[in-house]
Amino acid sequence: MIRSVTVVGASLAGLSTVRALRAGGYQGRIRVVGDEPHAPYDRPPLSKGVLTGLVPAADLALLGAEDEVLGVDWLLGVRAVSLEPTGHRVGLANGSTLAADAVVLATGARARRLPGTDGLAGVHVLRTLEDAVALREQLRTARALVVVGAGFIGAEVASSARSLGLDVTVVETATTPLAGPLGEQMGAACALLHGDHGVRLRTGTAVAELVGSSRVEAVDLVDGTRLPADLVVVGIGAVPAVEWLAGSGLDVTGGVRTDAACATAAPRVLAVGDCALSFDVHAGRPVRAEHWTHALQQPAAAAATLLGAPAAHTALPTSGRSSTACNCSSPGGSSRGTRSPWSRGPWPSARSSRRTPGPGASWPSWASAPQASSHAGAVGCAPRLRGGSSHGRDGASLVTVSCLALLG
C-alpha cells in the first residue's frame, strides 16, 4: 500500500502528477521538492510576454484556489542530490532525507550552454523565471542581440527582442531553421517570417567564438563573419536534469528510461515530463518529449501506475502555444517540440484549460488535455504536410498543422 509519495520537481509535470493522484482517489501524503524558490509556474511565456513586459510574473502561477485542497507539502528552494530507489529515499542539498513509499521524478531539463562562456557578461540562456528577468533587464539597454540557435526558444526571443527595437541576428547551423521538428516546408516559412519581422538570419554556419574580455562584444562565425553584439542568447536546446541521479542505479542515458506507463526499472520509481525518456507507442522506441502538453498529460499515466491500474500514455505530443504559424501533432513521434516562434496571441494556460470537477468527487478532477485557446478574429486552417525523416524512422508520417492567422 502506498501511503506517501515524493515528487521531485515543482514543475508542470510535477503538479500534474499531484493533481492526477488526487483525482484518482489517492489520499496519502504528498511532498513536492523544487530547486527553485517558486511554486509551479508556466514557462512558455518566459521567452515572449515576460521578456517584453506584457506578462507579469504573478500571471505565470499555475496554482489556483482550487489547488488548496490538494494537501501538498511543498519543499521549495531546495535541491535533490541523490536517490536511493530501494528505500525510495531522496537526499536533499540541505542534508535532510525524505523517505516515502514511491517517488516520481519530474525534474525537467536545463538549458545547454556554449562551452567557455561562463563568466562572460551579456551571455544568457533562458529556462527559468530568473533567467527571463535577468535577460529582460539587459534587453532594456542593449542595442545588438545575437541569438545562437533558431529553434523555438531562439526564434521567440528574437521576435520579442525585435519588438523592443533591438537589432537582431539569429545564427543557425542548419540550412533551414526548425526543419527537424516542422519539416523543410514549414521551416522555410518560419525563415520568411524572420525576415518579415526584421530579423537577420544566418543559416548553415556556426559560432567559432565569442569576443570580449569581461563582457561580450561580438560573435565570430566559422565562415569568418564577425557580428557585433552587446547581448547574446544561447538557444541550442536542453538536456534532461538527471545528473543528481548518478549512482542511483537507474538508466539515465538521454533521460530517465521508463516504459510507456512511466515506470522505471525500480519498483514504485517513476519519471514524467522533460526528464523522462519514455517508450512511445507511436514511434515504437523511447522518446524524450519536450512538450508543454506532454508535461500536462503524461503524469496521468504515472498516477494510474502508482494506483495499481497502469496504462500506457498514448496521447500525441502537441503544442500548447497559439501562434501566427502553427501548432503540430506528429504521429511519427518526433522527440522535439512543435511550437511556433511567432505568436502574438494568448497562451493557453494549465490553469484555464485543466479542470472539470467531477460530481461528488472528494478531490478536484482535472481535464487531462488542454483545450485550444480562442482568439477574436482567429481563422483556422489545417493543411497536411509530408514530414521529413525526423518525424518517424520511415520519414513518411504526416504532420497536422493548425495555422492561426491572428489579427493585431
C-alpha positions in Angstrom: 0.0 0.0 0.0 1.3 3.4 -0.9 0.9 5.8 2.0 3.4 8.6 0.9 4.8 9.9 -2.4 7.7 12.2 -3.0 7.6 14.2 -6.3 10.9 15.6 -7.2 10.3 18.7 -9.3 7.9 21.5 -8.7 7.2 21.7 -12.4 4.1 21.5 -14.6 4.7 17.7 -14.8 5.2 17.5 -11.0 2.0 19.5 -10.3 0.1 17.5 -12.9 1.2 14.3 -11.1 -0.2 15.6 -7.8 -3.5 16.5 -9.4 -3.8 13.2 -11.2 -3.1 11.3 -7.9 -5.8 13.2 -6.1 -8.2 12.8 -9.0 -7.6 9.1 -8.8 -8.6 8.9 -5.2 -5.2 8.9 -3.5 -5.4 10.5 -0.1 -1.9 9.7 1.3 0.9 12.2 2.0 2.5 14.0 -1.0 5.7 16.0 -0.8 7.0 18.1 -3.7 10.6 19.1 -3.8 11.6 22.0 -6.1 15.1 23.5 -6.6 13.6 26.9 -7.5 12.0 29.1 -4.8 8.8 29.4 -6.8 5.7 27.3 -6.7 4.9 25.7 -10.2 4.7 28.3 -12.9 4.1 28.4 -16.7 7.3 28.5 -18.7 6.3 29.2 -22.3 5.6 32.9 -21.7 9.1 33.4 -20.4 10.5 33.9 -23.9 7.7 36.2 -25.0 5.4 38.1 -22.7 7.7 38.1 -19.8 10.6 39.4 -21.9 8.5 42.2 -23.4 7.0 43.1 -20.1 3.4 42.3 -21.1 3.1 39.3 -18.8 3.9 39.9 -15.1 5.5 37.1 -13.1 2.4 36.8 -11.0 0.4 35.7 -14.0 2.6 32.6 -14.5 1.4 30.9 -11.4 -0.2 27.5 -12.1 -1.7 27.0 -8.6 -5.2 28.3 -8.2 -7.6 28.5 -5.2 -8.9 25.0 -6.2 -5.4 23.5 -5.6 -5.6 24.3 -1.9 -7.4 21.0 -1.4 -4.6 19.0 -2.9 -2.9 18.8 0.6 0.7 19.0 -0.6 3.8 19.6 1.5 5.9 22.0 -0.7 9.7 22.0 -0.2 10.8 24.8 -2.4 14.2 26.3 -2.9 16.0 23.0 -2.0 17.7 20.8 -4.5 17.6 17.0 -4.6 21.1 15.5 -4.7 20.6 11.7 -4.5 18.1 8.9 -4.8 18.2 5.5 -3.1 15.5 3.7 -5.2 15.1 0.6 -3.0 14.0 2.6 0.1 12.6 5.4 -2.0 14.8 7.9 -0.2 15.6 11.3 -1.7 18.6 13.1 -0.3 18.5 16.9 -0.3 21.2 19.6 -0.5 20.4 20.8 3.0 21.4 17.4 4.4 18.0 16.0 5.1 16.5 12.9 3.6 12.9 12.2 2.5 11.6 8.6 2.7 8.4 7.6 1.0 6.6 4.6 -0.5 7.0 5.9 -4.0 9.0 8.6 -5.9 8.1 10.4 -9.1 10.9 12.2 -10.9 9.8 15.4 -12.6 13.0 17.5 -12.6 12.6 18.7 -16.2 15.6 19.8 -18.3 18.3 22.5 -18.2 19.4 24.8 -21.0 22.6 23.9 -22.9 25.4 26.5 -22.7 28.1 27.4 -25.1 31.4 25.9 -23.8 33.9 28.5 -22.5 31.3 31.3 -21.9 31.0 31.0 -18.1 31.7 34.3 -16.5 31.3 36.4 -19.7 28.8 39.1 -19.1 26.0 39.6 -21.6 25.6 35.8 -22.4 22.3 34.3 -21.4 20.3 31.2 -21.6 16.5 31.0 -20.9 14.9 28.3 -18.9 13.8 29.8 -15.5 11.9 32.9 -14.3 15.2 34.2 -13.0 16.8 33.8 -16.5 13.9 35.7 -18.0 14.0 38.6 -15.5 17.8 38.9 -15.9 17.5 38.9 -19.7 14.6 41.4 -19.7 16.8 43.9 -17.8 19.6 43.5 -20.3 17.2 43.9 -23.3 16.2 47.4 -22.0 19.7 48.8 -22.7 21.1 46.5 -25.3 21.4 47.5 -29.0 22.6 44.4 -30.9 21.4 40.9 -30.0 22.8 37.7 -31.4 20.7 34.6 -30.9 22.6 31.3 -31.2 20.1 28.7 -32.4 17.0 29.2 -34.5 14.9 26.7 -32.6 11.7 27.6 -30.8 13.3 29.4 -27.8 15.7 31.3 -30.1 13.0 32.3 -32.5 10.7 33.5 -29.7 13.5 35.5 -28.1 14.4 37.0 -31.4 10.8 38.1 -32.0 10.5 39.6 -28.6 13.7 41.5 -28.8 12.9 42.8 -32.3 9.5 44.1 -31.0 11.5 46.0 -28.4 13.6 47.7 -31.1 16.8 45.7 -30.9 19.0 44.9 -33.9 18.7 41.1 -34.0 20.7 38.4 -35.8 19.9 34.7 -35.5 22.7 32.1 -36.2 21.7 28.6 -37.1 23.9 25.7 -38.2 21.1 24.1 -40.2 20.3 25.4 -43.6 16.6 25.7 -42.7 15.5 26.7 -39.2 13.1 24.3 -37.5 13.4 21.8 -40.3 13.8 19.0 -37.7 10.6 19.3 -35.8 8.5 21.0 -38.5 9.9 19.8 -41.8 11.6 21.7 -44.6 8.5 23.5 -45.9 7.3 24.8 -42.6 10.8 25.6 -41.5 11.3 27.7 -44.7 8.0 29.5 -43.9 9.3 30.3 -40.5 12.5 31.6 -42.0 10.5 34.0 -44.1 8.7 35.2 -41.0 12.1 36.0 -39.5 12.7 38.4 -42.4 9.2 39.9 -42.2 9.9 40.8 -38.6 13.2 42.5 -39.4 15.4 39.7 -38.0 18.6 38.8 -39.9 19.0 35.0 -40.2 22.4 33.4 -40.8 22.0 29.7 -41.6 24.4 27.0 -42.5 27.1 28.4 -40.2 28.2 28.1 -36.6 29.7 30.2 -33.8 33.5 30.0 -33.7 33.9 32.1 -30.6 32.6 35.0 -28.5 34.7 38.1 -28.5 35.2 40.1 -25.3 37.2 40.1 -22.1 34.7 40.7 -19.3 31.6 41.3 -21.5 30.7 40.0 -24.9 31.4 42.5 -27.7 30.9 40.4 -30.8 30.3 36.9 -32.2 32.7 35.3 -34.6 31.3 32.7 -37.0 33.2 29.8 -38.6 32.7 31.5 -42.0 34.8 34.4 -40.9 31.9 36.8 -40.3 32.0 39.0 -37.1 28.7 40.0 -35.7 28.7 43.0 -33.3 26.8 42.1 -30.1 26.4 43.6 -26.7 24.0 40.7 -25.8 23.9 37.0 -26.7 21.2 34.5 -26.0 22.1 30.8 -26.4 19.1 28.7 -27.5 20.7 25.4 -28.5 18.4 23.0 -26.8 18.2 21.4 -23.4 19.4 18.3 -21.6 17.5 16.3 -19.0 18.2 17.3 -15.4 19.3 13.9 -14.3 22.9 14.4 -13.1 21.8 14.1 -9.5 20.7 10.5 -10.2 24.2 9.3 -10.8 24.8 6.3 -8.6 21.1 5.5 -8.2 21.3 2.5 -10.5 18.6 4.0 -12.8 19.3 4.1 -16.5 19.6 7.9 -17.2 21.3 7.9 -20.6 19.5 10.5 -22.5 16.9 10.9 -19.7 15.3 8.6 -17.1 14.3 5.4 -19.0 10.7 4.4 -18.4 8.1 2.2 -20.1 5.0 3.6 -21.7 3.3 3.8 -18.3 6.1 5.9 -16.8 7.6 3.2 -14.7 11.4 2.8 -14.4 13.2 -0.5 -13.7 13.0 0.3 -9.9 9.6 -0.6 -8.3 7.5 2.5 -7.5 10.0 4.9 -9.0 8.5 6.7 -12.0 9.5 9.6 -14.2 7.5 12.2 -16.2 7.9 15.2 -18.3 11.1 16.6 -19.9 13.5 14.4 -17.8 11.8 11.2 -18.8 12.9 9.0 -21.8 9.7 7.0 -22.1 8.7 4.4 -24.6 6.5 5.9 -27.2 3.8 3.6 -28.6 3.6 5.7 -31.8 7.3 5.8 -32.5 8.0 2.3 -31.3 11.0 3.5 -29.3 12.0 5.5 -26.3 11.4 9.3 -26.8 12.1 12.3 -24.6 9.3 14.7 -25.4 9.8 18.3 -24.5 6.2 19.4 -25.0 4.1 21.6 -22.7 1.0 19.4 -23.2 3.1 16.2 -22.7 4.1 17.5 -19.3 0.4 18.2 -18.6 -1.0 14.9 -19.8 1.7 12.2 -19.3 1.5 12.3 -15.4 -2.0 10.8 -15.6 -0.3 7.6 -16.7 2.2 7.8 -13.9 -0.6 8.3 -11.3 -2.5 5.3 -12.8 0.6 3.2 -12.5 1.1 4.1 -8.8 -2.6 3.5 -8.1 -2.5 0.0 -9.5 -4.0 0.4 -12.9 -1.1 1.0 -15.3 -1.9 2.2 -18.7 0.3 3.4 -21.5 0.4 7.1 -22.2 -0.8 7.3 -25.8 -1.6 11.0 -26.5 0.2 12.6 -29.4 2.7 15.3 -28.4 1.2 18.6 -29.3 2.0 22.3 -28.7 0.3 24.4 -26.1 1.1 27.6 -27.9 -1.1 29.7 -30.1 0.7 31.4 -32.9 0.8 33.1 -36.2 2.4 30.0 -37.7 1.5 26.6 -36.3 0.7 24.0 -33.7 1.6 20.5 -34.7 0.7 16.9 -33.8 3.2 14.4 -35.1 2.1 10.8 -35.4 5.6 9.9 -36.3 6.8 10.6 -32.8 9.2 13.4 -33.3 11.0 13.8 -30.0 11.3 17.6 -30.3 8.7 20.3 -29.6 6.3 21.5 -32.2 5.5 25.0 -31.1 5.6 28.1 -33.3 8.0 31.0 -32.6 5.9 33.9 -33.8 2.9 34.1 -31.6 1.4 37.4 -30.6 -1.8 35.8 -29.4 -2.7 34.5 -25.9 -1.1 31.4 -24.3 -3.3 28.5 -23.4 -3.0 28.0 -19.7 -2.6 25.0 -17.5 -4.9 26.9 -15.1 -7.7 27.8 -17.6 -7.8 24.6 -19.5 -7.3 21.9 -16.9 -10.3 21.5 -14.7 -13.8 20.0 -14.6 -14.7 18.9 -11.0 -16.5 15.5 -11.1 -19.8 15.2 -9.3 -19.4 14.1 -5.8 -15.7 13.9 -6.0 -13.7 14.4 -2.8 -10.7 15.8 -4.9 -10.8 18.0 -8.0 -11.0 16.1 -11.2 -8.8 17.8 -13.8 -9.2 17.5 -17.5 -6.3 15.5 -18.9 -5.9 17.5 -22.1 -5.8 21.3 -22.6 -8.2 23.0 -25.0 -7.1 25.3 -27.7 -7.2 28.9 -26.6 -9.6 31.1 -28.5 -8.6 34.4 -30.1 -11.0 37.0 -31.5 -10.7 37.1 -35.2 -8.6 33.9 -35.5 -9.0 32.0 -38.7 -8.2 28.3 -38.6 -6.9 26.1 -41.3 -5.3 22.6 -41.3 -3.1 21.8 -44.2 -1.3 18.4 -44.2 2.4 18.4 -44.9 4.6 15.4 -45.6 7.1 15.3 -42.7 10.8 14.8 -43.0 12.8 11.9 -41.6 12.8 13.4 -38.1 9.0 12.7 -37.9 9.5 8.9 -37.7 12.0 6.4 -38.8 10.4 5.8 -42.1 10.3 9.5 -42.9 6.7 9.2 -44.2 4.5 10.4 -41.4 2.1 13.3 -41.7 2.3 16.4 -39.6 -1.0 18.0 -39.0 -0.6 21.7 -38.8 -3.2 24.1 -37.3 -2.5 27.6 -38.7 -3.9 30.6 -36.8 -4.0 33.9 -38.6 -4.1 36.1 -35.5 -5.2 39.7 -36.0 -3.4 42.6 -34.4 
